[in-house]
């Protein structure tokens, strides 16, 4: 099994930069996790680094995961497996098989992509794991999106980075916004906040797909799993703010307002956003602040990556 030098030590601290544009009556900053130096960056790199440490200390010879054709997670995991000299097997729903850049990267990296009806995903995963075991192999399955304790841990560490930045630069972020999908990113940030005893900021997860009931429950379950016996002592309901008000109908859906905002950010800041994750969340952040009449606060937005999806957008909208 080959080592990935980047993952053998703590990941580089990603920059926090002030934004120049007018996005509301607040002071905006962005944390560039999209600049993590592995496979186009993003929050999935943080999570992969944690899974890497588990896999390296095991007898794994096949890395398995699940994700859609647009999944940043699948791209990163396929790249991690290839870098380690391991086989990779991706289970993906057959309902939407448009060939996007992330799909092409997964294929380029040598991963097997197995499609199935979305209703049979769990069954297909179990059958494939069993088949590998019958062959004498040792599969390691990573839940879609990097959901699970290692994924949560990665953003507990990111929260510490944010606190260190505040201390070094004499600033306090009143709000931290991010795209909330499978929930590990938000769970990690909230756990970091609870463990640090911080009560003077609000972390806001902007749902890009899930409705309130399921989305919030999944994040809370991840927080409970990570904190373990300390959950009852540390958890506060008001620390978990998950909003589905800006889903725009569900995963992958977007509006003209989202497109316009993505254009503005690219023109003004030189930062690419996408319509599935970060662009939609950035739009949700601006709308949330306006609707709640929040002004003159220090607001941090975490760019959780997805650069290949920006190029999909350029092709889809004819901007090339």
C-alpha positions, -999 to 999 in steps of 0.1 A, spaced: 0 0 0 15 33 -11 16 64 11 2 98 2 27 123 16 1 151 19 -20 129 42 9 117 64 9 150 84 -18 176 92 -33 192 61 -21 227 51 -42 255 67 -65 269 41 -66 307 37 -94 329 49 -98 360 27 -121 390 29 -146 394 1 -146 426 -20 -182 426 -33 -214 438 -19 -234 408 -7 -253 425 21 -248 448 51 -221 426 67 -184 419 66 -178 388 45 -149 364 46 -144 331 28 -124 301 39 -109 284 8 -111 247 15 -114 244 -23 -76 252 -23 -66 220 -5 -39 206 -27 -53 173 -38 -76 164 -67 -92 199 -70 -96 204 -33 -127 207 -11 -141 194 21 -139 158 8 -101 161 9 -103 168 46 -125 137 50 -103 115 28 -73 123 49 -91 108 79 -102 77 60 -67 74 46 -53 69 81 -78 41 89 -72 24 55 -34 26 58 -36 7 91 -58 -21 77 -56 -49 52 -78 -31 27 -73 -39 -9 -106 -24 -24 -120 9 -14 -158 12 -20 -181 41 -19 -214 55 -31 -222 87 -50 -240 104 -79 -224 113 -113 -217 148 -99 -201 136 -67 -170 154 -55 -167 128 -29 -164 100 -54 -137 119 -73 -116 124 -42 -120 88 -30 -111 74 -64 -80 96 -65 -71 85 -29 -74 48 -38 -54 53 -70 -27 71 -51 -25 43 -26 -24 16 -53 -58 2 -43 -88 -7 -64 -118 15 -61 -155 5 -67 -182 32 -69 -219 24 -66 -239 51 -84 -277 55 -91 -286 48 -127 -314 74 -128 -291 103 -138 -261 92 -159 -252 125 -176 -214 123 -181 -200 152 -160 -164 162 -153 -164 143 -119 -176 112 -137 -147 115 -162 -122 119 -134 -135 89 -116 -132 69 -148 -97 83 -155 -85 72 -121 -94 36 -129 -124 31 -106 -151 6 -114 -185 24 -116 -215 1 -110 -249 16 -115 -282 4 -100 -317 18 -93 -316 42 -64 -340 19 -45 -315 -9 -46 -284 10 -36 -281 -5 -1 -287 -40 -14 -262 -36 -42 -235 -23 -17 -240 -53 5 -240 -78 -24 -208 -63 -38 -190 -63 -4 -200 -99 0 -187 -108 -35 -153 -92 -28 -150 -111 5 -158 -144 -13 -129 -136 -36 -106 -133 -5 -105 -95 -7 -109 -70 21 -132 -41 10 -134 -9 30 -167 9 25 -169 47 29 -205 61 32 -216 85 5 -203 120 11 -177 108 37 -204 106 63 -193 91 96 -169 97 125 -138 103 103 -157 129 83 -169 146 114 -134 146 129 -121 164 98 -143 194 105 -137 195 142 -101 201 131 -113 228 106 -132 245 134 -99 247 154 -83 263 123 -109 290 123 -104 297 160 -67 299 154 -72 324 126 -94 345 148 -68 346 175 -40 354 152 -59 382 133 -79 398 162 -113 390 146 -144 371 157 -168 355 133 -204 360 144 -217 336 118 -202 306 99 -222 294 68 -216 264 47 -233 239 23 -249 211 43 -253 178 24 -248 145 40 -241 163 73 -205 155 84 -192 190 77 -219 206 98 -216 179 125 -178 185 128 -182 223 130 -209 221 157 -189 195 176 -158 218 175 -179 247 188 -195 226 216 -161 212 227 -146 247 227 -175 260 248 -183 288 222 -217 304 226 -211 337 208 -215 325 172 -240 307 151 -231 280 126 -256 278 98 -259 248 75 -276 257 42 -293 225 30 -286 217 -7 -309 187 -8 -325 174 23 -357 187 40 -355 199 75 -367 168 93 -343 143 79 -314 167 74 -313 180 109 -318 145 124 -288 131 104 -266 160 116 -277 156 152 -271 118 151 -235 124 138 -229 149 166 -242 123 191 -220 96 177 -189 118 178 -194 132 213 -204 99 227 -208 100 265 -203 138 265 -233 144 242 -258 150 271 -233 173 288 -223 194 258 -252 194 232 -274 224 228 -304 225 204 -296 261 195 -261 251 183 -276 232 154 -291 255 128 -300 236 97 -322 254 72 -339 239 41 -354 272 30 -330 275 1 -332 240 -14 -350 254 -45 -368 221 -49 -339 197 -41 -305 184 -51 -290 200 -82 -319 225 -86 -310 262 -89 -325 295 -100 -315 325 -121 -307 343 -89 -281 316 -81 -266 318 -115 -264 356 -113 -247 355 -79 -222 329 -92 -213 352 -120 -209 382 -96 -186 363 -73 -165 351 -102 -162 385 -117 -156 404 -84 -135 378 -64 -122 354 -90 -137 325 -70 -156 297 -88 -189 285 -72 -213 258 -85 -250 255 -87 -252 222 -67 -233 230 -36 -214 262 -28 -231 286 -51 -265 275 -38 -252 278 -2 -237 312 -9 -271 323 -23 -288 308 8 -264 327 31 -272 360 15 -309 354 16 -308 342 52 -289 373 64 -313 396 45 -345 378 57 -333 379 94 -322 415 91 -287 406 102 -263 435 97 -227 447 105 -216 412 116 -184 393 106 -196 364 84 -174 335 73 -185 313 44 -167 280 40 -160 272 3 -163 234 5 -151 228 -31 -166 215 -63 -144 232 -90 -152 206 -117 -189 214 -113 -181 250 -122 -169 238 -156 -200 216 -160 -220 248 -155 -200 266 -182 -208 239 -207 -244 235 -196 -251 273 -199 -231 277 -231 -206 300 -214 -174 289 -232 
